[in-house]
Amino acid sequence: MAISVENVEAPRKMQGKFQAMFICFILGLGSLIALNNMWTMGDYYYKIFPKYHPILVFTLVYQPFALVTTMILAHYESKISTRIRNISGYTLFFVCSLFQIVLDLATSGAGGIGPFIGLCGLFSFFGIAHAFVQGGISGDLSLMIPEFIQSFIGGITASGAIACGVRLFTKFFFEKSDNGLRKGALLSLGISTLFQLLSIVAYGIYFPKLSIVKYYRSKAALEGAETVSADLAAAGIQNNETNQQVGFDANLQARLSNKTLFLQNIDFAATLFMVYVLTLSIMPGFLYEDTRPHKLGTWYPLVLITMYNIMDLVSSYIPLIKSLKMESRKGLLFTTISRFLLIPAFYFTAKHGSQGWMILLVSYLGLTNGYLTVCVYTVVPKGYKGPEQNTLGNLLALWLLSGIFVGVALGWLWLIGKPQHI
C-alpha cells in the first residue's frame, strides 16, 4: 500500500521555516543588489561619463542578456539542476562585482570610452547572472510555501533600500572629501560583493539542510521534478530511496505542458509584464534625466530612488495581511492597467510640478510595484504539482524580465525633445 507523501516527515516538515525565510530574504538581496547599486551610483557615473547617458545605457545593456538567457533557461528548465543554476548565478554576480571594483581601481576612476565599454561588458554578465538566479530561485521556491517567495521578493526590494541607504550615507560622509563620490561608490560595491558571497554560502550550504526545504523538495521529486536531484543529494537524500519509501511512480503522473501552463495563467503573465514595463520606463533613467533645477540639487535623483525603494520594500509585506492581499485575477489586471495613468502624471510633474509632487508619485510607483509583484507570485503556483510549479516560476521570471526590457527601451522616449550630448 502506497504511503501518502504528507505522512512522510509530517511532524518535522515545518522545522526551519523561519531560518528558510531569512535565507530567502538574503537570496533576494544578493540577486538584485548589483543592479540597484548601479542605479544609486548614477551621480558618480554621470560625473565620469557625462556624455554617454550611463544609467540608461548600462540598464539597456543589462536587460537583453538577462532576457535572452531567461528565455533559453525557461525552455530547458525541467532538465537543469536548480542547485547548479543558482550557485552559478550567484558566483557570477560575485565575480563581476569584484571585477567592477578592480576596473575602477585600475583606471583610478577615470572616464572615457574604454572604461565605459568595460563596464558595459560587466553589466552584460550581470544580466546573465540575473537570469540564472531570478528564474532558478523563483522556480525552486514555488515548490514550497508562499512565505518563501514573498521573503525572496522582500529581499529584492530591500536590496534597493539598502543600496540607497549606503549611498546616502557615503554621499554625506564623503561629500566634502577629495574624490568623495568615488570613495562612496567603491564602498557601496564592496558591501554588495559581500552580500553576493553570503548568498552563495547560504544557498549552497545551509538552505538544502533545513527540514522544511528537504520535505518540499522530496515532495517535488515524488511528483516527477528532476531539477531538485542535486539539492536532495546535497542534503543526503537519494531520489530512488524516497520513491521506494512512499511507493510512488513519477512516470504515471501527467505533467501539463509549458504552453498549457502559460495559457492557464496568461492574465498573471500580462499583469507582471505590464507592472515592470511601466516601472522601468520611469525608473531609474527618467529620474536622472530630469535635469531641471531643484532645491535638493545633486541629492534629488538619489532621494527619488530611495523613496521608490522604501515604498517598494514596505508594500512587499502588505500582502502578509490576509485582508489586504489581492487574489482576484481581474482585480490584479485592472489595478495594473490603471497604473499607466502615472505616465502623463510624471510627464506634467516633470515639466510643471515641484519636487514634492515628484517624490509623491515615485513613492506611489514603488508602493504598487512591490504589492502587485508579491500578490502575483504568491497566488499563481497554487493547485499545481512540483514540476509545474517550477515551470510557472520560470515563466513568471521570463515575463517579469520581458517587462523590464521593454520598459527600459521605452525609457529612452523621455529624451525626445531634450538636448543630446552624444
N, C-alpha and C positions, 0 to 999 in steps of 0.2 A: 504493500500500500504506500502510495507516494505521500511524503510529508510536505505540508504547506510551508512555503518559504517564510511566511510570517512567524512560524513557530521556531525557526532556526535563530538562535541567539536573541529571541524576542526580549528577554529581560535585560539584555545588555545593549540592545541596538541604539538606545538613546544616550549611552555614555559618551562623553566627549563632545556633546553638541555645542557648548559654548566655546570650547577650545577651537573647534572646527570653524565656528562663525568668526572668531578672531583671526584665524589663519586666512579665511576667505577675504576678510577686510584687508589684511596685509597684501594678499594677492591682487586685489583691486588697486591698491596703492601702487604696487610695483608695475602694474600693466599700463598705466597712463601717466605716470609722473614725468616721464621723459617728454611727452607732448606738452603737458602743462608747463613744464619748465621752459620749453621753447617759447610758449606764448607769453609767460610772465617775464622772460628776458628780452622782450621786444624793445624796451628802451635801450638796452645795450646793443642789440643787433642793428637798430635803426641809427645808432651813433657810428658804428664801424662800417655799415653797409647802407649809407643814406640814399643811394641811387637805385637800389635793387628791390624795393618793397619786400624785405626779407621775410616777414611773418606770412604774407600771402604766398610767396614763392616756396618757402620751406613746407608750409602746410599742403600746398598743391603737389609738391614732390612726394611727400609722405603718403598721401592718400591713394594714388594709383597703385603703388606697390602693395599697400595694405589690402586694397580691394581685389586685385588680380590674384594675390596669394590666397585670400579668403575664398574666392570662387573655386580655385583648384582644390583647396583643402576640404571645402564643403562637398565637392563631388566625390572625393575619396575618403570621407570622414569615417565610414564604417570599417575601413581597413587600416586606419592609422592609430597607433597607440597614443592615447591621450597623455600618458606619462612622458614619453619621449618628446611629443609635440610641445607640451607646456614647459618642460625643463629646457628644451632647446630655445623656445621663445624668450624665456626669462634670462637665459645665458646670453643670447644675442643682445638683449636690452643692456645687460651689464657691460658687455664688451664694447658696444657702441658708445655708451656713456663714458667709459674710460678713454676711448679714442677722442671723444669730444673735448675732454679735458686736456689730453695730450696735444691735440691740434691747436688749442688756444695757447698753451704754454710754448709750443714750438714756434708759433708765429708771433708771440708776445702781444696777442690781441690786435694784430694789425688787420686792416681791412683789405680790400682788393678782390679781384676776381678769383684768384687761386684759393684762398681760404673759404670764399663763398661757395665755390664748386665742391670743395672738400666737405663742407657742412651739408650741402645738398646730397652728396653721396651717403653720408652718415644717416640723414633723415630717411633716405630710401630704405636702408636696412632697418631703421626703427619701424618703418611701416610694415616690413615683412615680419618683424618680431611681434608687432601688434596683432597681425593676422593669425599667427600661431597661437597666441595667448587668448585673444578675445573669443574666437570660436571654440578653442580647446577647453578653456575653463568653463565657458557657458554650457557647452555640451556635457562636460563632466558633472557640473553642479546641478544641471537639470535632471540628472538621475536621482537626485537626493531630495531634500526638503526645500520649500520656497525661501526659508530663512537664510539658506546658504547663498543663493543667487542674489538675494537682497543685500546681504553683507558684502558680497563682491562688488555690487554696484555702489554700495555705500563707500567702499574703499576707493573706487574710481572717482567718485565725486569728492571724496576727502583729499585725493591727490591734488586736485586743483586748489582746494582751500589751503593745503599745506604749502604747496609751491608758491601761492600768493603770499601767505604769511611769512615764509622765509624771505621772499623777495622784498616785501615791505620792510622787514627788519634790516636786511642787508643794505637796502637803499638808504634807510635812515641812518644806520650805523656808519656806513662808508661814504655818505654823501659829500662830506667836506674833506675827505682824504684824497691823496693823489691816486688817480686811476680807480676811484671808488666803485664805479659801475662794474668794471672787470672783476674786482675782488669779490663783489657780491655775487656776480654770475658764477664764478668758479666755486664759491661756497655752496650755492644752490645745486650746481652739478654734482658736487661731492656728496651732498645729502641724498639726492635722487639715486646715485650709484649705490649707496649703502642700502636703500630700500629694495633695490633690484637684487642685490646679493642676498638680503634677508628673504626675499620671495623664493629664490632658488632653494635655500635651506629649508624653509617652512614647507614648501610643496613637496620637495624631494624626500625629506627625511621624516617629518613629524605628521603631516596630513594623512599619509596612507595607513598609519598605525592606529588611528583613532577608531574605536569600536563602531561608532555610527557610520563612519566612512566605509569601513570594511563591510558592514551589513548591506548598505545600499549598492556598493559595487558588486558584491556577491549576488545580490538580487538581480542586478542588471545582467550579470554573466549568465544567470539561470534563464533569463528571458532572451538570450541569444546575442548579447553585446560582446563583440570581440575586442573592443577598444580598451577594456579595463584589465586585460590579462596581465600586462606588465605591472599595473598598480597592485593587483592582488598578489602577484609574485613578490613584490617589494614588501608586502605585509605578511608574507609567509603562507599565503593561501594558494592552492593549485585549483584551477577550474575543474579538472576532472574529479578531484576529491569532493568538491562542493556538489557537483552534479550527482555523484553517487549517493551523497548524503541525503539529498532531497528527492531523489528519484525523478529527475526532470530531463526531458529530451528537448533541447532548444530547437532542434530542426523541425519539430512538429508545430512550432509557433509561427504563424503567418506574420510577416512584417510589412507594414504599409510602405509604399514607395515614396521617394523624396517628392515626386510630383503630387501624389495624393496628399501628403502632409502639408505641402505648400498651399494647395487649393483649399484644404480644410481650414487653413489659418491665414488666408490671403489678406483679410482685413487687419489682422495683427501686424503682418509684414508691412502693409501700407501705412499703418499708424506709426510704426517705428521709423520707417523710411522718411515720412513727412516731418516727424519730430526733429530729425537731425538735418534734413535739408534746410529747414528754417533756422535752426540754431547755428549751424556752421556757415550759413550765408551772412550771418551777422557777427558771430564770434570766431576768431578774435580780430580778423583783418579790418572790418569796418571800424572797430573801436580805435585802432592805431592810425587809420587813415583819416579819421575825423580831426582835421588839423586846425579847426577854429580855435582862437584863444580862449582859455578857460582859467578860472581862478586857481584851480589845482595845478596848473602848469604841467610839468613832466609827470606828475603823480596821477594825472587824470585817467589815462588808459589802464594803469595798474589798479586804481581804485575801482574802475568799472569791472574789470576782470575778477577782482577779489569779491565784489558784491555778487556777481554771477555765480561764482564757485561756492560761496557761503550758502546762497539760497538753493543751489543745486544739491548741496550736501544735506541741508535741512529737509528739503522736500523728498529726498530718497528714503527718509524714515517715516514720513507721514502715513504711507500705506500699512505700517505696522499696527496702526489704529484701525481695527476692522471696519468701524462705521465710516471711516474716511477713505477706505480703499475702493476704487472704481473697478468693477469687474465686468460691467456691461460693454459688450463689443461695440454697439452703436454709440454709447456714451464716450468711449475712448476715441473713436474715429471722429465724432463731431467736435470734441474738445480739441483734438489735434488740428483739424481743418480751421477752426476758429482762431488758432494762434497766428495764422497768416495775416491777420489784421495788424500784427506787430510791424509788418514791413512798411506800410505808409506811416505808422506811428513813429518808427525810428527815422524815416526819411524827413518828416516835417520837424521832429525834435532836433535832429542834427542841424537843420537849417535855421530854425527859429526858437527852439526851446533852450532852457537853461540846463546846466549840468545836473541840477537836482532832478529834473524830469527824466534825463537820460539814465541816471542811477536807478530811478524807479522802474523804468522799462527793462533795464538789464536784469534787475532783481526778479521781475516777473518772468522773464525769459528763463532764468535759471530755475525758478520755482516750478514751472510747468515742465521743464525738460527732465529733471530728476524724478518728479512724481509720475509722469507718464511712462518713463522707461521702466521703473520698478513695477508698475501695475502690469505692463505687458509681459515682462519676463517672468513674473510670479504667477500669472494666470495661464499662460499658454501651455506649459508642459503637462497639465493635469489630464488624466484619463488615457495616457499612452504607456506602452511598455518601455523598458530601458533603452533599447536601440533607437526607438522612435523619439524618445526624449532627447537623446544625444544628437540626433539629426536635427530636431527642432532648434536646439541650442545653437547649432552651427548655421542653420538657415536664418535665424534671427540676427546672428552676428553679421552674416552676409548683407542683410537688408539694412542693418544699422550702419555698416561701413559704406554701403552704397549711398545712403542718405548723406553721410559725411562728405563723400567725394563730390556729389552733385552740389551740396551746399557750399563747399569750398570753391568750386568752379563758379557758382553764381555770385560768390562774394566779390569777384572781380568787377561785377557790374556797378558796384558802388564807386568805382574810379572814373566812370563815364562823366565827362564834363570837368574833370579835375586836371590840373597841370601835370604832365608826365615828366618824370625825371630820367627815364632810361634813354 
